[in-house]
Amino acid sequence: MSRRCELTGKGPMSGNNVSHANNKTRRRFLPNLNDVTLKSDTLGRTFRFKISASALRTVDHRGGLDSFLAKAKDTELSDAALKVKKEIAKAATA
């Protein structure tokens, strides 16, 4: 499983460790990923995602999973999140 946020697509970045002597060695900056359970109000059920802490704040700010996925770009979402987005859109139209 990759270290990538399922909702925002945020992944590892690379950079340098810089010592006091100004020696530079490569390192990775990993995203702060958390396993969370989010509830869809439209579908009335819960979904498990591995998302970054900043994505969790954004979901809360936008008013829940349904409204977050409605505004999210399909290219950033994982396959599981894209499937949930389509289910929510289908249930909202019916």
SULPE-V752111 format. One record per pair of residues at least 4 apart in sequence whose C-alpha atoms are under 8 Angstrom apart, sorted by the first residue. I is the first residue (numbers start at 1). J is the second residue. D is the distance in whole Angstrom. If there is no record, write none. Layout:
# SULPE-V752111
i->I j->J d->D
i->I j->J d->D
This chain:
# SULPE-V752111
i->3 j->11 d->6
i->3 j->12 d->7
i->3 j->30 d->7
i->3 j->31 d->7
i->3 j->33 d->8
i->4 j->9 d->6
i->4 j->10 d->6
i->4 j->11 d->4
i->4 j->12 d->7
i->4 j->31 d->7
i->4 j->33 d->8
i->4 j->50 d->8
i->4 j->51 d->8
i->5 j->9 d->5
i->5 j->10 d->5
i->5 j->11 d->7
i->5 j->31 d->8
i->5 j->33 d->7
i->5 j->50 d->6
i->5 j->51 d->4
i->5 j->52 d->6
i->5 j->55 d->8
i->6 j->49 d->7
i->6 j->50 d->6
i->6 j->51 d->6
i->6 j->76 d->8
i->6 j->77 d->6
i->6 j->78 d->5
i->6 j->80 d->8
i->6 j->81 d->7
i->7 j->51 d->6
i->7 j->55 d->7
i->7 j->72 d->8
i->7 j->76 d->7
i->7 j->77 d->5
i->7 j->78 d->7
i->7 j->81 d->7
i->8 j->51 d->8
i->8 j->55 d->7
i->8 j->76 d->5
i->8 j->77 d->6
i->9 j->76 d->5
i->9 j->77 d->6
i->9 j->78 d->7
i->10 j->31 d->7
i->10 j->52 d->8
i->11 j->30 d->7
i->11 j->31 d->6
i->12 j->28 d->6
i->12 j->29 d->6
i->12 j->30 d->5
i->12 j->31 d->6
i->13 j->28 d->6
i->13 j->29 d->5
i->13 j->30 d->7
i->14 j->26 d->7
i->14 j->27 d->6
i->14 j->28 d->4
i->14 j->29 d->6
i->15 j->26 d->6
i->15 j->27 d->5
i->15 j->28 d->6
i->15 j->29 d->7
i->16 j->24 d->6
i->16 j->25 d->5
i->16 j->26 d->5
i->16 j->27 d->5
i->17 j->23 d->8
i->17 j->24 d->6
i->17 j->25 d->5
i->17 j->26 d->6
i->17 j->27 d->6
i->18 j->22 d->5
i->18 j->23 d->6
i->18 j->24 d->5
i->18 j->25 d->7
i->19 j->23 d->5
i->19 j->24 d->7
i->31 j->52 d->6
i->32 j->52 d->5
i->32 j->53 d->6
i->33 j->50 d->6
i->33 j->51 d->5
i->33 j->52 d->4
i->33 j->53 d->6
i->34 j->50 d->5
i->34 j->51 d->6
i->34 j->52 d->6
i->34 j->53 d->7
i->35 j->48 d->7
i->35 j->49 d->6
i->35 j->50 d->4
i->35 j->51 d->7
i->36 j->48 d->6
i->36 j->49 d->6
i->36 j->50 d->6
i->36 j->51 d->7
i->37 j->46 d->6
i->37 j->47 d->5
i->37 j->48 d->4
i->37 j->49 d->6
i->38 j->46 d->5
i->38 j->47 d->5
i->38 j->48 d->6
i->38 j->49 d->8
i->38 j->65 d->7
i->39 j->44 d->7
i->39 j->45 d->6
i->39 j->46 d->4
i->39 j->47 d->6
i->39 j->64 d->8
i->39 j->65 d->7
i->40 j->44 d->6
i->40 j->45 d->6
i->40 j->46 d->6
i->40 j->47 d->8
i->40 j->64 d->8
i->40 j->65 d->6
i->40 j->66 d->6
i->40 j->88 d->8
i->41 j->45 d->7
i->41 j->65 d->8
i->41 j->66 d->7
i->42 j->66 d->7
i->42 j->88 d->6
i->42 j->91 d->7
i->42 j->92 d->7
i->43 j->88 d->7
i->43 j->91 d->7
i->51 j->55 d->6
i->51 j->56 d->7
i->52 j->56 d->6
i->53 j->57 d->6
i->54 j->58 d->6
i->55 j->59 d->6
i->56 j->60 d->6
i->57 j->61 d->6
i->58 j->62 d->6
i->58 j->68 d->8
i->59 j->63 d->6
i->59 j->64 d->5
i->59 j->65 d->6
i->59 j->68 d->6
i->60 j->64 d->5
i->62 j->67 d->6
i->62 j->68 d->6
i->63 j->67 d->6
i->63 j->68 d->7
i->64 j->68 d->6
i->65 j->69 d->6
i->66 j->70 d->6
i->66 j->85 d->8
i->66 j->88 d->7
i->67 j->71 d->7
i->68 j->72 d->6
i->69 j->85 d->6
i->70 j->85 d->7
i->70 j->89 d->8
i->72 j->76 d->7
i->72 j->77 d->7
i->73 j->77 d->7
i->74 j->82 d->7
i->77 j->81 d->6
i->77 j->82 d->6
i->78 j->82 d->6
i->79 j->83 d->6
i->80 j->84 d->6
i->81 j->85 d->6
i->82 j->86 d->6
i->83 j->87 d->6
i->84 j->88 d->6
i->85 j->89 d->6
i->86 j->90 d->6
i->87 j->91 d->6
i->88 j->92 d->6
i->89 j->93 d->6
i->90 j->94 d->6
